[in-house]
């Protein structure tokens, strides 16, 4: 196995449990408008939010349409009219306040940072992602952080990866490994750009696209990147 010269990590549902943080933030947001979080309301939000982010990945909508539209659409469906930008800021404040780590994330990142250059590659909002990385204690272990709203494009688009590798010194894509949970953004995007890919698949979902490696727990990265590469842990 090759010795990688750059390890690229996704954030959401790879290092940080975004689903849990999102659930808590949404529950708090709804409560501020006297709306009770139910399974039906949560499912409705997830469908709206996922649909908008998928459209963003395809380049069909811009980031503001995602961030504001997801809340206005949800509250519209509940019969409430809200100020979209204000509600988005409320939600973001709740999201900043709660950070939930994926099991093993800090330990693995701390260990790998001793021997590999680590980078963050993520879609999302720069302010939010930096605050979450900082609050979690993960930020110091990464040499740089690349967030879609600062790069001008998003995973899985080629311009996003162009931006990243223009700023990682003297590393060719074939010497890099991307680790993430999203088949569309991380695995498909990485394959398109010539990166090796590691699919983080804790729920053992059936694969729809081939990845170089597949793991169920982040701790498996230690074996993958040390033992198989002939390095000492």
SULMOQUI-V35973 format. One line per field, one symbol per residue. phi: phi as a letter, one per 40 degrees, with the letter a starting at -180 (. if undefined). A space follows every 50 residues. Layout:
BEGIN
phi: ???
END
This chain:
BEGIN
phi: .cccbabbbcbcgbbbccdcccccccccccccbfbccbdccccccdcccc ccccccccgcbccccccccccccccdccgbbbcdcccccdcccccccbbb ccdgcccccdccccbbcbbbbachbddcccccccccgcdccbcabbbdcc cgabdccddccddcccbbcfbcdccbbbbacccccccccccdcgccbbcc bccfcccbacbcbabbbcdccccccbcccgbcc
END
